């Protein structure tokens, strides 16, 4: 058995001895297969009450396309085995909502069978599903859970409306979305989508709420990783969003710390060639606060070392301003400035994207530019998200 992110394409039998961890989920090695590339990701941030008997139709947005698809389903933070009665995938009909494009609905299998039980602490990957998936398209990934499998692994800050059929039996494969009358703003169980095709690899955006998209318009795919994906379409690079609002570099916060979740949420994802790291502001302003810049650099160096072992380049991002936010103090600002100086000095990352320099207010550099500020003085609106994405030079991604 090995740590999560390794491909799992087999039926997992009921296994009560498995124990969940906050560091990584576990999977087993898979046989040799064609090259896959990640087109979408979300990092699980915790658990929420399950919806037994319901089918959740998760809406996810691709970055690159392919001729086949496979879905990652997670019980990483679950406390008991998760029973999946059905998993389906389809193209979303134009105009939004829960209805599928006619003829695009596919039933996913696990080693040839439709139902699977996932032990706590584990992820599973479906078999390859033949489906022509365009770039920048919405997919409907539906998960039917027939029984109460305990707390559901989920992503809290989806900024995307998904749909629920409360009586989900036999509804997972519905092309008509009529049964999906309830809405949710979380992603349940689904944590990744890979495509098989001509893509050149993937880039993981690894961070906290700034990467997760807080401040951007919901249901619009205007997070900075989404905007970066738009810029990289000509290079056929997938972009995976491994941001978790509230996440921290050095300590567990919302979700495991960056160091703890690095393998599961970044290094093990399909086709990864570059990692963009924006983590640390929650350590500076959190409780207990981190005030030693060297501790940040040590953590960044560990991330780089572990990424290099997988042949992955690492782009470091400077920490952005937040004066005006409730947790701001002059002492914490001094720490941010020192951390940024160490990042800019080089010798830590393979390349640097200076987000701070791009979004700070020239008249008050400890603050975000007013036209990028959604009003909380910490996160970024749609214009600010685009500015962040434009800061990443494609050439540094390898």
DRENDO-1510 file (C-alpha; in Angstrom, 1 decimal, always signed):
<recs>
REC; n; res; u; v; w
REC; 1; UNK; +0.0; +0.0; +0.0 .
REC; 2; UNK; +1.2; +3.5; -0.8 .
REC; 3; UNK; +0.1; +7.0; -0.1 .
REC; 4; UNK; -2.7; +8.8; -1.8 .
REC; 5; UNK; -2.6; +10.2; -5.3 .
REC; 6; UNK; -1.2; +7.0; -6.8 .
REC; 7; UNK; -3.8; +5.7; -9.3 .
REC; 8; UNK; -6.4; +3.3; -8.0 .
REC; 9; UNK; -8.4; +1.4; -10.6 .
REC; 10; UNK; -9.8; -1.6; -8.8 .
REC; 11; UNK; -12.6; -2.6; -6.6 .
REC; 12; UNK; -11.9; -1.9; -3.0 .
REC; 13; UNK; -13.5; -4.4; -0.7 .
REC; 14; UNK; -14.9; -3.5; +2.7 .
REC; 15; UNK; -12.1; -3.0; +5.1 .
REC; 16; UNK; -12.8; -2.0; +8.6 .
REC; 17; UNK; -9.2; -1.9; +9.7 .
REC; 18; UNK; -8.3; +1.1; +7.6 .
REC; 19; UNK; -7.6; +4.3; +9.6 .
REC; 20; UNK; -8.1; +7.8; +8.3 .
REC; 21; UNK; -5.2; +10.2; +8.7 .
REC; 22; UNK; -5.0; +14.0; +8.3 .
REC; 23; UNK; -1.9; +13.8; +6.2 .
REC; 24; UNK; -2.8; +11.8; +3.1 .
REC; 25; UNK; -5.3; +9.4; +1.8 .
REC; 26; UNK; -4.1; +5.9; +0.7 .
REC; 27; UNK; -4.4; +4.1; -2.5 .
REC; 28; UNK; -2.7; +1.1; -4.1 .
REC; 29; UNK; -0.5; +1.1; -7.2 .
REC; 30; UNK; -2.3; +0.6; -10.5 .
REC; 31; UNK; -1.1; -1.3; -13.5 .
REC; 32; UNK; +0.6; +0.5; -16.4 .
REC; 33; UNK; -1.9; +2.7; -18.3 .
REC; 34; UNK; -1.9; +5.4; -20.9 .
REC; 35; UNK; -0.8; +8.9; -19.8 .
REC; 36; UNK; -3.5; +10.8; -18.0 .
REC; 37; UNK; -3.7; +14.5; -17.2 .
REC; 38; UNK; -5.6; +16.3; -14.4 .
REC; 39; UNK; -8.2; +18.7; -15.8 .
REC; 40; UNK; -10.0; +19.6; -12.5 .
REC; 41; UNK; -9.3; +19.2; -8.8 .
REC; 42; UNK; -10.6; +20.3; -5.5 .
REC; 43; UNK; -8.8; +19.6; -2.2 .
REC; 44; UNK; -11.0; +18.0; +0.5 .
REC; 45; UNK; -11.3; +20.4; +3.4 .
REC; 46; UNK; -13.1; +18.3; +6.0 .
REC; 47; UNK; -16.4; +16.6; +6.5 .
REC; 48; UNK; -20.1; +17.4; +6.5 .
REC; 49; UNK; -23.3; +15.4; +7.3 .
REC; 50; UNK; -23.9; +12.7; +4.7 .
REC; 51; UNK; -27.0; +12.6; +2.5 .
REC; 52; UNK; -28.0; +8.9; +2.6 .
REC; 53; UNK; -30.3; +7.9; -0.2 .
REC; 54; UNK; -29.4; +11.1; -2.2 .
REC; 55; UNK; -27.6; +11.6; -5.5 .
REC; 56; UNK; -25.4; +14.7; -5.5 .
REC; 57; UNK; -24.8; +16.1; -9.0 .
REC; 58; UNK; -21.5; +18.0; -8.6 .
REC; 59; UNK; -20.8; +20.6; -11.3 .
REC; 60; UNK; -17.1; +20.9; -12.2 .
REC; 61; UNK; -15.3; +22.9; -14.8 .
REC; 62; UNK; -12.5; +21.4; -17.0 .
REC; 63; UNK; -9.3; +23.1; -17.9 .
REC; 64; UNK; -8.1; +20.8; -20.7 .
REC; 65; UNK; -10.0; +18.2; -22.8 .
REC; 66; UNK; -9.6; +14.6; -23.8 .
REC; 67; UNK; -11.2; +11.5; -25.3 .
REC; 68; UNK; -11.8; +9.7; -22.0 .
REC; 69; UNK; -12.3; +10.7; -18.4 .
REC; 70; UNK; -11.9; +9.1; -15.0 .
REC; 71; UNK; -13.2; +10.4; -11.6 .
REC; 72; UNK; -11.5; +10.5; -8.2 .
REC; 73; UNK; -13.9; +9.9; -5.3 .
REC; 74; UNK; -12.7; +10.4; -1.7 .
REC; 75; UNK; -13.5; +9.0; +1.7 .
REC; 76; UNK; -10.3; +10.6; +3.0 .
REC; 77; UNK; -11.8; +12.1; +6.2 .
REC; 78; UNK; -14.6; +9.6; +6.6 .
REC; 79; UNK; -14.8; +7.5; +9.8 .
REC; 80; UNK; -16.5; +4.5; +8.3 .
REC; 81; UNK; -16.6; +2.8; +4.9 .
REC; 82; UNK; -18.3; +4.7; +2.2 .
REC; 83; UNK; -20.7; +2.8; +0.0 .
REC; 84; UNK; -21.1; +4.2; -3.6 .
REC; 85; UNK; -24.2; +2.9; -5.3 .
REC; 86; UNK; -23.4; +4.7; -8.6 .
REC; 87; UNK; -21.1; +7.3; -10.1 .
REC; 88; UNK; -21.9; +9.0; -13.4 .
REC; 89; UNK; -20.4; +11.7; -15.6 .
REC; 90; UNK; -21.9; +13.8; -18.4 .
REC; 91; UNK; -21.5; +17.1; -20.2 .
REC; 92; UNK; -23.7; +19.8; -18.7 .
REC; 93; UNK; -26.4; +21.2; -20.9 .
REC; 94; UNK; -25.9; +24.8; -22.1 .
REC; 95; UNK; -27.6; +27.4; -19.9 .
REC; 96; UNK; -26.6; +25.8; -16.6 .
REC; 97; UNK; -28.7; +23.7; -14.2 .
REC; 98; UNK; -28.5; +20.0; -13.6 .
REC; 99; UNK; -29.5; +18.6; -17.0 .
REC; 100; UNK; -27.0; +16.7; -19.2 .
REC; 101; UNK; -26.3; +17.0; -22.9 .
REC; 102; UNK; -28.3; +14.4; -24.6 .
REC; 103; UNK; -26.3; +11.2; -25.3 .
REC; 104; UNK; -23.4; +12.3; -23.0 .
REC; 105; UNK; -24.4; +10.4; -19.8 .
REC; 106; UNK; -21.9; +7.7; -18.8 .
REC; 107; UNK; -21.9; +5.3; -15.9 .
REC; 108; UNK; -18.5; +4.9; -14.3 .
REC; 109; UNK; -17.2; +1.6; -13.0 .
REC; 110; UNK; -14.6; +0.3; -10.6 .
REC; 111; UNK; -12.8; -2.7; -12.1 .
REC; 112; UNK; -15.9; -3.3; -14.2 .
REC; 113; UNK; -18.6; -3.0; -11.5 .
REC; 114; UNK; -20.8; +0.0; -10.7 .
REC; 115; UNK; -20.8; -0.2; -6.9 .
REC; 116; UNK; -17.8; +0.1; -4.6 .
REC; 117; UNK; -17.1; +0.4; -0.9 .
REC; 118; UNK; -14.3; +2.9; +0.0 .
REC; 119; UNK; -12.5; +2.4; +3.3 .
REC; 120; UNK; -12.0; +5.5; +5.5 .
REC; 121; UNK; -8.9; +7.4; +4.6 .
REC; 122; UNK; -8.9; +6.2; +1.0 .
REC; 123; UNK; -9.5; +7.7; -2.5 .
REC; 124; UNK; -10.7; +5.6; -5.5 .
REC; 125; UNK; -10.4; +6.2; -9.2 .
REC; 126; UNK; -13.0; +5.0; -11.6 .
REC; 127; UNK; -12.1; +3.0; -14.7 .
REC; 128; UNK; -11.6; +5.0; -17.9 .
REC; 129; UNK; -14.9; +6.3; -19.2 .
REC; 130; UNK; -15.0; +7.0; -23.0 .
REC; 131; UNK; -16.4; +10.5; -23.4 .
REC; 132; UNK; -15.2; +13.4; -25.5 .
REC; 133; UNK; -14.5; +16.1; -23.0 .
REC; 134; UNK; -13.9; +19.7; -24.2 .
REC; 135; UNK; -11.6; +22.2; -22.5 .
REC; 136; UNK; -13.3; +24.8; -20.4 .
REC; 137; UNK; -16.5; +22.8; -20.2 .
REC; 138; UNK; -18.8; +21.9; -17.3 .
REC; 139; UNK; -19.2; +18.3; -16.3 .
REC; 140; UNK; -21.9; +16.8; -14.1 .
REC; 141; UNK; -20.3; +14.2; -11.8 .
REC; 142; UNK; -23.1; +12.5; -9.9 .
REC; 143; UNK; -22.5; +10.4; -6.8 .
REC; 144; UNK; -25.3; +8.2; -5.3 .
REC; 145; UNK; -24.9; +7.0; -1.7 .
REC; 146; UNK; -27.6; +4.5; -0.9 .
REC; 147; UNK; -26.8; +4.3; +2.9 .
REC; 148; UNK; -25.5; +6.4; +5.7 .
REC; 149; UNK; -21.8; +6.1; +5.4 .
REC; 150; UNK; -21.0; +8.6; +8.2 .
REC; 151; UNK; -19.5; +12.1; +7.7 .
REC; 152; UNK; -19.0; +13.0; +4.0 .
REC; 153; UNK; -15.6; +14.2; +2.7 .
REC; 154; UNK; -16.3; +17.5; +1.0 .
REC; 155; UNK; -14.9; +20.8; -0.2 .
REC; 156; UNK; -16.6; +23.7; +1.6 .
REC; 157; UNK; -15.8; +26.8; -0.6 .
REC; 158; UNK; -16.9; +25.5; -3.9 .
REC; 159; UNK; -18.2; +28.8; -5.2 .
REC; 160; UNK; -20.3; +26.6; -7.5 .
REC; 161; UNK; -23.9; +25.6; -7.4 .
REC; 162; UNK; -24.4; +21.8; -7.5 .
REC; 163; UNK; -27.6; +19.8; -7.3 .
REC; 164; UNK; -29.2; +17.1; -5.2 .
REC; 165; UNK; -31.9; +14.5; -5.9 .
REC; 166; UNK; -33.0; +13.7; -2.4 .
REC; 167; UNK; -34.5; +10.3; -3.6 .
REC; 168; UNK; -31.5; +9.4; -5.6 .
REC; 169; UNK; -32.0; +5.7; -6.3 .
REC; 170; UNK; -31.9; +5.2; -10.1 .
REC; 171; UNK; -31.5; +9.0; -10.6 .
REC; 172; UNK; -27.7; +9.1; -11.0 .
REC; 173; UNK; -27.9; +8.4; -14.7 .
REC; 174; UNK; -30.9; +10.8; -15.4 .
REC; 175; UNK; -30.1; +13.2; -18.3 .
REC; 176; UNK; -33.1; +15.2; -17.4 .
REC; 177; UNK; -32.3; +17.2; -14.3 .
REC; 178; UNK; -35.9; +17.4; -13.0 .
REC; 179; UNK; -35.2; +15.2; -10.0 .
REC; 180; UNK; -32.3; +17.4; -8.9 .
REC; 181; UNK; -34.5; +20.1; -7.3 .
REC; 182; UNK; -32.3; +20.8; -4.2 .
REC; 183; UNK; -29.1; +22.9; -4.4 .
REC; 184; UNK; -25.8; +22.7; -2.6 .
REC; 185; UNK; -22.8; +25.0; -2.6 .
REC; 186; UNK; -20.4; +22.3; -1.6 .
REC; 187; UNK; -18.6; +19.5; -3.6 .
REC; 188; UNK; -19.4; +16.1; -2.1 .
REC; 189; UNK; -16.9; +13.2; -2.4 .
REC; 190; UNK; -15.6; +14.2; -5.8 .
REC; 191; UNK; -12.0; +15.5; -5.6 .
REC; 192; UNK; -10.5; +15.1; -9.1 .
REC; 193; UNK; -11.2; +14.6; -12.8 .
REC; 194; UNK; -8.5; +13.3; -15.2 .
REC; 195; UNK; -8.7; +13.2; -19.0 .
REC; 196; UNK; -6.8; +11.1; -21.5 .
REC; 197; UNK; -5.7; +13.0; -24.6 .
REC; 198; UNK; -3.2; +15.4; -26.1 .
REC; 199; UNK; -2.7; +17.6; -23.0 .
REC; 200; UNK; +0.9; +18.5; -22.2 .
REC; 201; UNK; +0.6; +18.0; -18.4 .
REC; 202; UNK; -0.9; +19.9; -15.5 .
REC; 203; UNK; -0.1; +22.7; -13.1 .
REC; 204; UNK; -1.2; +22.6; -9.4 .
REC; 205; UNK; -2.2; +25.8; -7.7 .
REC; 206; UNK; -1.6; +25.1; -4.1 .
REC; 207; UNK; -2.8; +27.5; -1.4 .
REC; 208; UNK; -5.5; +28.9; +0.9 .
REC; 209; UNK; -8.6; +31.0; +0.4 .
REC; 210; UNK; -6.9; +33.3; -2.1 .
REC; 211; UNK; -6.4; +30.3; -4.4 .
REC; 212; UNK; -9.8; +28.7; -3.4 .
REC; 213; UNK; -11.4; +31.8; -4.9 .
REC; 214; UNK; -12.9; +33.7; -2.0 .
REC; 215; UNK; -14.0; +37.2; -3.2 .
REC; 216; UNK; -14.6; +36.1; -6.8 .
REC; 217; UNK; -18.0; +35.7; -8.4 .
REC; 218; UNK; -19.7; +32.4; -7.7 .
REC; 219; UNK; -20.7; +30.2; -10.6 .
REC; 220; UNK; -18.4; +32.1; -12.9 .
REC; 221; UNK; -15.1; +30.2; -12.7 .
REC; 222; UNK; -13.2; +33.5; -12.0 .
REC; 223; UNK; -10.7; +32.1; -9.4 .
REC; 224; UNK; -7.1; +33.0; -10.4 .
REC; 225; UNK; -6.4; +29.3; -11.3 .
REC; 226; UNK; -9.4; +29.4; -13.6 .
REC; 227; UNK; -8.0; +32.5; -15.3 .
REC; 228; UNK; -4.6; +30.9; -15.5 .
REC; 229; UNK; -6.2; +27.9; -17.2 .
REC; 230; UNK; -7.7; +30.2; -19.8 .
REC; 231; UNK; -4.2; +31.7; -20.5 .
REC; 232; UNK; -2.6; +28.2; -20.8 .
REC; 233; UNK; -5.2; +26.6; -23.2 .
REC; 234; UNK; -2.9; +27.2; -26.2 .
REC; 235; UNK; -0.2; +25.2; -24.3 .
REC; 236; UNK; -2.6; +22.4; -23.5 .
REC; 237; UNK; -1.8; +22.6; -19.8 .
REC; 238; UNK; -4.4; +21.6; -17.2 .
REC; 239; UNK; -4.7; +23.7; -14.1 .
REC; 240; UNK; -5.7; +22.0; -10.8 .
REC; 241; UNK; -7.0; +24.1; -7.9 .
REC; 242; UNK; -5.7; +22.7; -4.6 .
REC; 243; UNK; -6.7; +25.7; -2.5 .
REC; 244; UNK; -8.5; +25.4; +0.8 .
REC; 245; UNK; -9.9; +28.5; +2.5 .
REC; 246; UNK; -8.3; +28.7; +6.0 .
REC; 247; UNK; -5.4; +26.4; +5.1 .
REC; 248; UNK; -2.0; +27.0; +6.7 .
REC; 249; UNK; +1.5; +26.2; +5.8 .
REC; 250; UNK; +3.0; +25.1; +9.1 .
REC; 251; UNK; +0.0; +23.9; +11.1 .
REC; 252; UNK; -3.3; +22.2; +10.5 .
REC; 253; UNK; -6.1; +24.7; +10.1 .
REC; 254; UNK; -9.0; +24.1; +7.8 .
REC; 255; UNK; -7.8; +20.9; +6.3 .
REC; 256; UNK; -4.3; +19.4; +7.0 .
REC; 257; UNK; -1.4; +21.8; +6.8 .
REC; 258; UNK; +0.3; +22.4; +3.4 .
REC; 259; UNK; +3.2; +20.1; +4.4 .
REC; 260; UNK; +0.8; +17.3; +5.4 .
REC; 261; UNK; -1.4; +17.4; +2.4 .
REC; 262; UNK; +1.3; +18.0; -0.3 .
REC; 263; UNK; +1.5; +14.5; -1.6 .
REC; 264; UNK; -2.3; +13.8; -1.7 .
REC; 265; UNK; -3.4; +17.1; -3.1 .
REC; 266; UNK; -0.5; +18.0; -5.4 .
REC; 267; UNK; +2.5; +15.8; -6.1 .
REC; 268; UNK; +0.5; +12.7; -6.8 .
REC; 269; UNK; -2.0; +14.2; -9.2 .
REC; 270; UNK; -2.0; +13.1; -12.8 .
REC; 271; UNK; +0.5; +14.7; -15.2 .
REC; 272; UNK; +1.8; +17.3; -12.8 .
REC; 273; UNK; +4.8; +19.3; -14.1 .
REC; 274; UNK; +4.7; +22.4; -12.0 .
REC; 275; UNK; +3.4; +23.5; -8.6 .
REC; 276; UNK; +2.5; +27.1; -7.7 .
REC; 277; UNK; +2.7; +27.7; -3.9 .
REC; 278; UNK; +0.7; +30.5; -2.2 .
REC; 279; UNK; +0.6; +29.6; +1.4 .
REC; 280; UNK; +1.5; +31.4; +4.6 .
REC; 281; UNK; -0.8; +34.4; +5.3 .
REC; 282; UNK; -3.0; +32.3; +7.6 .
REC; 283; UNK; +0.1; +31.3; +9.6 .
REC; 284; UNK; +1.0; +35.0; +10.1 .
REC; 285; UNK; -2.5; +36.2; +11.1 .
REC; 286; UNK; -3.7; +33.0; +12.7 .
REC; 287; UNK; -3.8; +31.7; +16.3 .
REC; 288; UNK; -1.2; +30.8; +17.3 .
REC; 289; UNK; +0.6; +33.1; +14.9 .
REC; 290; UNK; +3.9; +32.2; +13.2 .
REC; 291; UNK; +6.4; +35.0; +13.5 .
REC; 292; UNK; +9.7; +33.4; +12.4 .
REC; 293; UNK; +10.4; +34.0; +8.7 .
REC; 294; UNK; +13.0; +31.2; +8.7 .
REC; 295; UNK; +10.2; +28.7; +9.6 .
REC; 296; UNK; +8.4; +29.7; +6.4 .
REC; 297; UNK; +11.5; +29.3; +4.3 .
REC; 298; UNK; +12.3; +25.9; +5.8 .
REC; 299; UNK; +8.8; +24.8; +5.0 .
REC; 300; UNK; +9.0; +26.1; +1.4 .
REC; 301; UNK; +12.4; +24.3; +1.0 .
REC; 302; UNK; +10.8; +21.1; +2.1 .
REC; 303; UNK; +8.0; +21.5; -0.5 .
REC; 304; UNK; +10.5; +22.2; -3.2 .
REC; 305; UNK; +12.7; +19.2; -2.2 .
REC; 306; UNK; +9.7; +16.8; -2.2 .
REC; 307; UNK; +8.4; +18.2; -5.5 .
REC; 308; UNK; +11.8; +17.9; -7.2 .
REC; 309; UNK; +11.8; +14.2; -6.2 .
REC; 310; UNK; +8.9; +13.8; -8.5 .
REC; 311; UNK; +10.4; +16.0; -11.3 .
REC; 312; UNK; +8.1; +18.9; -10.5 .
REC; 313; UNK; +9.1; +22.5; -10.8 .
REC; 314; UNK; +8.0; +24.9; -8.0 .
REC; 315; UNK; +7.0; +28.5; -8.4 .
REC; 316; UNK; +6.8; +30.5; -5.2 .
REC; 317; UNK; +4.3; +33.3; -4.7 .
REC; 318; UNK; +4.8; +36.3; -2.5 .
REC; 319; UNK; +2.2; +36.9; +0.2 .
REC; 320; UNK; -0.3; +39.6; -0.6 .
REC; 321; UNK; -1.3; +42.6; +1.5 .
REC; 322; UNK; -4.2; +42.6; +4.0 .
REC; 323; UNK; -4.1; +45.9; +5.9 .
REC; 324; UNK; -7.7; +46.8; +6.9 .
REC; 325; UNK; -8.6; +43.2; +7.6 .
REC; 326; UNK; -9.4; +42.6; +11.3 .
REC; 327; UNK; -6.4; +40.4; +12.0 .
REC; 328; UNK; -3.9; +43.0; +10.6 .
REC; 329; UNK; -1.2; +44.3; +12.9 .
REC; 330; UNK; +2.1; +46.2; +12.2 .
REC; 331; UNK; +4.1; +43.3; +13.8 .
REC; 332; UNK; +2.4; +40.7; +11.5 .
REC; 333; UNK; +3.0; +43.0; +8.5 .
REC; 334; UNK; +6.7; +43.0; +9.3 .
REC; 335; UNK; +6.7; +39.2; +9.2 .
REC; 336; UNK; +5.0; +39.2; +5.8 .
REC; 337; UNK; +7.5; +41.7; +4.5 .
REC; 338; UNK; +10.4; +39.6; +5.7 .
REC; 339; UNK; +9.0; +36.4; +4.2 .
REC; 340; UNK; +8.4; +38.1; +0.9 .
REC; 341; UNK; +12.0; +39.5; +0.9 .
REC; 342; UNK; +13.3; +35.9; +1.4 .
REC; 343; UNK; +11.1; +34.6; -1.5 .
REC; 344; UNK; +12.2; +37.4; -3.8 .
REC; 345; UNK; +15.9; +36.9; -3.0 .
REC; 346; UNK; +15.9; +33.6; -4.8 .
REC; 347; UNK; +17.4; +30.3; -3.8 .
REC; 348; UNK; +14.2; +28.8; -2.4 .
REC; 349; UNK; +12.0; +28.3; -5.4 .
REC; 350; UNK; +12.7; +27.5; -9.1 .
REC; 351; UNK; +10.9; +30.8; -10.0 .
REC; 352; UNK; +8.9; +33.5; -8.3 .
REC; 353; UNK; +5.5; +35.1; -9.1 .
REC; 354; UNK; +5.4; +38.4; -7.3 .
REC; 355; UNK; +1.6; +38.7; -6.5 .
REC; 356; UNK; +2.3; +41.2; -3.8 .
REC; 357; UNK; +4.0; +43.7; -6.2 .
REC; 358; UNK; +1.1; +43.4; -8.7 .
REC; 359; UNK; -1.9; +43.9; -6.3 .
REC; 360; UNK; -0.6; +46.2; -3.6 .
REC; 361; UNK; -1.9; +49.8; -3.5 .
REC; 362; UNK; +1.0; +52.1; -4.6 .
REC; 363; UNK; -0.3; +54.7; -2.2 .
REC; 364; UNK; -0.4; +52.3; +0.7 .
REC; 365; UNK; +1.6; +49.1; +0.0 .
REC; 366; UNK; +0.3; +47.2; +3.0 .
REC; 367; UNK; -3.2; +47.3; +1.4 .
REC; 368; UNK; -4.7; +45.8; -1.7 .
REC; 369; UNK; -5.5; +48.1; -4.5 .
REC; 370; UNK; -9.1; +49.3; -4.1 .
REC; 371; UNK; -10.1; +48.1; -7.5 .
REC; 372; UNK; -9.0; +44.6; -6.6 .
REC; 373; UNK; -10.6; +44.5; -3.2 .
REC; 374; UNK; -14.0; +42.9; -2.8 .
REC; 375; UNK; -14.4; +44.8; +0.5 .
REC; 376; UNK; -12.8; +42.6; +3.1 .
REC; 377; UNK; -9.3; +43.8; +2.4 .
REC; 378; UNK; -7.9; +40.3; +2.3 .
REC; 379; UNK; -9.3; +38.5; -0.8 .
REC; 380; UNK; -9.7; +39.5; -4.4 .
REC; 381; UNK; -12.5; +40.3; -6.7 .
REC; 382; UNK; -12.7; +39.2; -10.3 .
REC; 383; UNK; -10.4; +41.9; -11.5 .
REC; 384; UNK; -7.9; +41.1; -8.8 .
REC; 385; UNK; -8.0; +37.4; -9.6 .
REC; 386; UNK; -7.2; +38.1; -13.3 .
REC; 387; UNK; -4.3; +40.2; -12.2 .
REC; 388; UNK; -2.9; +37.4; -10.1 .
REC; 389; UNK; -3.3; +34.9; -13.0 .
REC; 390; UNK; -1.5; +37.3; -15.4 .
REC; 391; UNK; +1.4; +37.5; -13.0 .
REC; 392; UNK; +2.4; +33.8; -13.7 .
REC; 393; UNK; +4.6; +33.7; -16.7 .
REC; 394; UNK; +3.9; +30.5; -18.7 .
REC; 395; UNK; +7.6; +30.1; -19.4 .
REC; 396; UNK; +8.4; +29.4; -15.7 .
REC; 397; UNK; +6.0; +26.3; -15.7 .
REC; 398; UNK; +8.5; +24.3; -17.7 .
</recs>
